[in-house]
Amino acid sequence: MEPLIETVDIVLPLEKSEDDSARRQAAAIKLGIPVSRIGGIKLRKHSIDARQRAVKVQLRLDVSLDAAFPAEETPTWSVPVLPTHARSVIIVGCGPAGLFAALRCLENGLKPILLERGKDASARRFDLAPLLREGRVIEESNYCFGEGGAGTFSDGKLYTRATKRGPVAKVYQVLVAHGAPEQILTDAHPHIGSNLLPNVVKAIRNSIIAAGGEVRFQTKVVDFLTSGDRVRGVLTGSGDEILADSVILATGHSARDIYRLLESKKILLEPKPFAVGFRIEHPQPFIDRTQYHLDRDQERPRLLPAARYRLATKIRDRGVHSFCMCPGGWIVPASTENDEVVVNGMSLSRRDSPFANSGMVSTVEPEDLQPLVREHGVLAGLVFQKELERSAKVAGGGGQVAPGQRVTDFIAGKISACLPDTSYFPGARSTALHELLPQWITSRMREGLRLFGRQVHGYISEEALLLGFETRTSSPVRIPRRDDTLEHPELRGLFPCGEGAGYAGGIVSAAMDGLRIADAVCTP
């Protein structure tokens, strides 16, 4: 007879949260039964409640009554090998949208042909060395381009608010099936880490190939082959024509050449809001103290992870907010061309860096860029981003040195006499960041930072550093698609997908969009 399974939510003090007997006792009280009836418990969700000085842990448990749990297998992923006559689907981009679209194509009996401009994850790792040590960008292989996309070497955060858009649990299970830690199935803010994620990505690639799909690296798409209002395939930089009736366009938002290609072919694009700003960095112990209510000299308890935060406000109808917060992390160079400096954040799975960093950005609406719109049309946002990135390159003085400023000096409008220590390996140069941004962004950022300083005592201090610029938060362009078929409204068979198309904002939401688009491709 199958055991009766009950699901309960309990709250335990931090020091008892890992104690199996304490969990059983709390579950028995919640269910109104004797502890002796509990045959087993399984953790389904784990989250930390640090709103009060005494930190508590919220747990969701499955409780087996009067019998032990049946054996539960680790998630796996497999499909039958495709027949030789399977219909092909071209997928441009090997980030989470492209990879999960490929897996779903295989589940649906379609043959994915994944085309990636960059290198595989192993080779790609070696190309980060000249970027970090020499300030030299390898323009087709960097933190943004290559197997796994921009997330592979920049954190691997899986938390998403896009739960209504698709099967979040499915994405987590597929990742675990390919080597991600099972802890992501239960953590409220799951995270893999950029040291573990490359192997997960490679395992997904191996599954795609083993099931009959193709993955081609260093294969840059330079044109779309069309016939009337229908796509027929793509042209690669080496001159190869690859034909298929469906093309899933899953490039990330740093692939600006794709937007320019679509615009040159008069294929409809739309401007959309995006955000620009800085990376802001603090000592991680400070963030721990503020979030966990610790005394100044008190170390973070072993059971608590490096603390995170989220700050947001609206100033004169524009958002100012933290973005992609990396506790125990590093700031890294995310440039894709040698005439720019772009910064981003990452963490390893242990999150043991002495620094915490976050994007600190302000929203830019299409109407904010009217002078650029008159000259550059729908690509005005790209031009705006690029102008900031070039100004950061000049201000940094060479290589990937980033312009920096203490937060206190940014607010005061003066150049910092010196800069605090930073995790950013290429280094920082003191610069008047407040003069490099348009005044309408600088003024909002100052107001937002002052407000956050009142909300989090000590957030504005001599230790807090701004580095410029964080420009790749999201695409400033949307590649539209129909509500019914999810195809581009003007080019049948072209399926815009993921972050680069303007329909996702992170690993999980991009993966879910990939699943959705692959199902649309399969629908007659």
N, C-alpha and C positions, 0 to 999 in steps of 0.2 A: 504494500500500500504506500502510495506517495505521501510524504510528510506534508503537514499543513504549514505553509509559509506565511508569516505575517511581516509586514514592513513597518518599522517604527522609527521615529525621530527622537533622539535623546541629546542632552547637553551634559557634558562632563567638565570638571575643572581640568586645566591643561595637564597637571601632574598625574591625573588618573586616566587620561584620554587613550593611552595605549594599553591599559590594563584590561585583559580579557574578562576577568571576574567582575570588575567595575562595570564594564559594558553589559554583561549578562544581568547583573543586579538591576541596573537602570532600565534595561529592556523589560525585565520581569515586572517591575513596578509599573511601567507604562502600559503593559498589557493586562495587569491585574492577575498575574498567575505566579505560582511558585517557581523559583529558579530551576528546580529539578525537572520541570517540563521542557526546558530549553535544551534541545539536542545539538544545536549548533547556531552560530551567528556568522554572517558575512557582511563585510563593509561595502556599502553601495555609494556613499558620498561622505566626504570629509571636508569641513570648512572651519576656519578660525574666526571667532567672534572677539574682536579686540576693542569693542566700543567702550567697554568699562575697564577700569584699572586691573581688575582680576580677569585675565584672559580665559575664555572658555572655548571649548571645541564642540561644534555641532556635528553629530554623526547620524547618518541614515543607515539602518541595519535591516537586513533580511534575517528573520528569526525562524528557525525550524523547530516546530513543536513536536515533542514526544518521539522524535527520531532524528538521526543524523542527516545532514544534507546529502543529496545524491551528488556523485562526482560531477564537477564542473570543469569543462575543458577550456584551455586557453584558446582565444579566438584564432581562427585560421582563415586563409583565403586561398581558394583554388577554383579553377574552372576547367572543363574539358579543352584539350588542344583544338584550335580552330581547324575546320576543314580547309583545304586549299582554295576552294571557290568562295570563301567568305568575302563579303563586301568590305572594301577598304574605306577608312575615314582618316583624313589627314588632321593631325593635331599640332598646331604651331605653339611651341612653348612647353617646357618640361618642369614647370612649377607645380604647386599642388592642384591647381585647376586642371592642367593638362594631364598630370599623372592619374588623378582620380577619374577624369573623363576616359582615359585609356582603360583603366580597370573596369569601368562600367560598360564600355564598348565590348570588351571581351565577355563580360557576363551576358551581354545581349547578342552575342554571336557575330560581332563586327570586328574587323581587323584594324586596330589603330596603328597608324604610322606617325610616330612622335618625332618631330623635327625640333632640335634645340641648337640655337646659335652658339652656345658656349660648350664647355667641355664637361666630361663626366665628373662626379663629385671628387674622386681621388685626384685626378689631374688638376682640377680646379683649385684644390687646396694649395698646391705649389705656386699658383699664380697670385696668391694673396701676399706672398713674401715680398716681391718687388714693390707692391702697393704700400705695404707697411714700412719697409726699410728704406726704400729709395724714393718713395712718392711717385712711382711710375705706374700708371694704370694700363693694364692689358685690357683693351677695350671690348673684347668679346668674352673675357673670362675674369670675373671679379666678384665682389659681394652680391651683385645684382644678377649677373648673367651666368648661366650654367645649370647643371642638373639640380633639380629641387627648387630653383628660383631663388628669390631674395631671402627667403626664410632659412635656407640650408645652413648658412654660416652667420646668421644674425638672430639667434635666440630660440626659435622653435616654440614660441608661446601659442597655446591652443585655445585660450579662453575666447569665447565669442558670445555676443548678444544676439546673433542671427539665428536663434533656435527655431524660429517659425519658418525659415526658408528651406529646411531640409533635415535629414537624419544625422544629427550631431553624433549620436552614439555609434552609428555606422562608420563614420570617419575615424573615431577613436579605436574601434575594434579592428579596422583595417590596419591602422598604424601599429597596434599591439601585435597583430598577426605578422608584421614585418619587422619586429624587434624593438618597438618602443616599450618603455617600462609599463607594466600593468597598472601602476599607480595613476596613470592618466585617466583610467576608467572611473576613479573615485574622487580625485581631487577637484575641489570647486574651481581652482584656477590652474588647470593642468599645463605642464611645461616639459618639453623634452630636453632642450639644451643643444647648443650648436656643436658640442662634442659628440653627441649621440645621433643627432638627426641625419648626418650624411650616410651612415650605415643603413638607417631605415629607408632612406630614399633609394639607395643602391639595391636594397632587397625588393622594393616595389618594381624597380626597373627589371630585375631578374624575373619577377613573376610575369611581367608583361611579355618579355621575350619567350619565356618558357611556354606560355599559353598561345604563342603564334603571332604576337604583335612585333612591331619593329621600333627601335629607338636609334635615331641617327644624331650624333653629336657633331658640332662644328658645321652645322647645316643651316645657314641663314636664309630665310625667305626674303626675297627682294621684290617679288611681284606676285599678283594673283592672276591666274589664267581664267578668262571669262568667255562666255558665249552668250550674247544678248544680256538678259538679266540674271544669268545663272553662273555660279563659279564652277570651274572645271578642274581646278588644281592650283598648284603653285610653281613658281620658278625660284630656284635656289641661287645663291651667289656663285656657285661653281658652274651654273648654266644648265643644270638638270631640271627637266620638267617632271613633276610628280602629279599624277592625275587621280582624282577622286571626285565623286558627286557632292561630298560634304567636307567642309573645312571648318574645324573648330579653332577659332582664333583665341588662344589662351596665353598670349604674351603678357608679361608684367607691365606696369606703367612706366618703367624706365626705358622700354623699347620705343623711343620717340620716333624712330624711323618708320615704324608701322603707321603711326598717325599721319606722318607726312606722305607716306605712300597712298593711304586711303584718300587724303585730301587732294593729292595730285591727280587721282583717278576720278575725282568728283563723286566719291562714295560718301554718303551722308555721315557726318559727325555732329556731336552736340557739345557745347561747353557745359561744365558742371562745377559746382563748388569744390574747393580743395583747401589745404591749409599749409602755411609755411611758418618757420620760426627757427628755434635753436634746439640743441641738446642742452639740458640743464643737469649739472652733476653736483652731488653732495657726498660726503662721507656716509657709507652705509650705516655705521653705528648711530649717526644722527637720525636717520630715517627709522631705525629700529626703536630708538628712544621715544620718538614722537608717536609712532603707531602702536607701540606695545606698552606705553606709559612706564618706561624704565627710568631708574635714577641715572644720573650722569655717568657714574662709574660702573653701572651694573651691566654685565654681559647678557646678551640675548640667550634665553634658555635654550637648551639643546633641542627641544621639541618644536621650537618655532622656526619657520623658514625666514630667510632675509625678507624684511618687511617691504611692502609695496604701498603705493598711494595712487589716488586718482583725484585730480583737481579740475574743476570746470566752472566757467561762468560765462555770461554774455555781456558784452560791452558795446553799446551803440549798435545793436542788431547783428553783432558778429561774435562768434564763439572765441574764447581764449581757453585753452585746455591742455592738460597733459596728454601724452600720446605714447603708446608702446613703452611703458615704464619697465626698466630692466633692473630689478634688485640684484645686488651682488654682481654687477655687470661691467661691461666695457663700452666705451664709445669707439666706433670703427669708421673708417673711410668708405663711403658708399658711392664714390664717383664712378661713372662709366666712360668718361672721356678725360683727356689730360689737360683740358683747359678749364677745369672746374674743381671745386671742393664741396663735397656733400658729406654730412655726418649722419650716422644711424647708431642704434644701440644693440647689444647682444649680451647674452649670459650663457655660461656653461650650466650643465645640469646641477652642479653643486651650488651654484650662485654664491661663490665664496670670494669674489673680488671685494676689496675694501671700499669700493665706490658703488653708488646707486645713480643711475641716469634715466632721464625720461625726455621724450620730445616735449617741448613747450611751444605751442603753435597758436596761430590766429587764423580764423577762417577767411578765405578770399572768395568772394562771389564774382561771377562773370561781369556784373555791372561795375565792379571796382576797377576793371582794366580797360575802360572804354578807349583811352588813347591807343593802347596796343591793339584793341579789337579793330579799330579803323584801318590799321596797317596790316595786321596778321590774321584777322578773321577768327575762325573757330580755334586756331592754334595759339591765341594770345596767351593763354595760361602757360603753355609750354615755354613760350618766349620769356615770360615773366620769371618762371622758375630758373631758366638758364641764365638770365641776367644776374640773379642773386648768386648763383653758383660760380659764375665767372668773377663777380666782385669778391667773393670769399677767397677764390684762388689768388687774386691780386693782393688782397689784404693779408693773406697768410704768408706771402713772400716767396713761395716756391714749394714744389713737391705737393704733398698733401697736408702741409702744416695748416692748421685751421685758425681763423681769427677768433680770439677769445676776449672775454670781459667778465670781471666779477659782477654778480647781479646787483650789488649795491652801487657800483659805478655806472652800470647801464641805466638804473633808475635815476641816478644823479646827473647823467649826461656827461661823464668824464672818462678819459682813458685810464685804465688800471695801471698803476705804477709797476705792478708785478702780478702774476697769476698764481693761483693755488695749484697744487699737484693735480694731475689728471690721469685717467686711465687711457687717454687717447695717445696711442703709440707714436704717430708721426709728430706729435708736439703741437703746441699752440703759441700764437703770437698776439700780444696785447694790441687791441684794435678798438676803434669807436664803432661798435656794432650798431649803436643807435643811429649812426649816420648812414650806414649801408642799407638799412631797411627804409622803405617809404614811411613818411611821418605818420600816415594813417594806421600803419601796423605798429610802429614803435609806440605810439601813444596808447594804443589798446593793450599792448604787451606790458607796458609800465603799470597801467591801472590793474590789469589782471594779476601781475606779480605782487603788487602792494596788497591786494585783497587776499591772495594766497598766504602772504606773510602774516596777515592777521588771523587767518584760519589755522595755520600751522606755525606755532611760535618757533622762530629761528630759521624758517625756510629762507628768508632773506638775510643773508649774513656774508661775511668776508670769505667764508669757506665755499660758498655756492658759486659755481662757474657756468657761464654761458659759452657755447661753441657754435659757430655758424658754418653752414646753415642746414637745417632740417627742411628739405624741400620735397622729399619723395614720400609724403604721407599717403597720397592717393593720386589718382589720375585727374588732371584738369579737363579731361575730355571723356565723353561717353560715346561708345560705338553703339548706336541704338539697335534694338531688336524687337520683333513683333511679340505681342502678348500671347498669341496662340501657338505659333510654331517655334518661337525664339530665334528665328532667322533674322538676318539684317533685312529691313523693310524694302531695300532696293536691290539686294543681291541675294537671290535664292541660293541656298546651300551654304552660305557663310553664317556661322554661328558664333557671335561675339561671346566671350566667356571670361569670368574671373575679374581680378583687380584691374588689369590693363584695359578691359572693356568698360569698367566703371560699375561692376555689379558685385563687388566683394571688397573686404577690407581686412584681410588676414588669412592665415593658413587654412583655418577650418571653413570660413565662409567661402573661400575660393574653392576648396575641395568640394563643398556641397554644391556650388554652382557647376563645377565640372560634372558631377553626377547628374544633375538636372539637365544639363545640355546634352550629355550623351544619351539620356533617355529620349530627349526631343529628336535627336538625329535618328534614333531607331523607330520613331513613330511614323507610320506611313502618311 
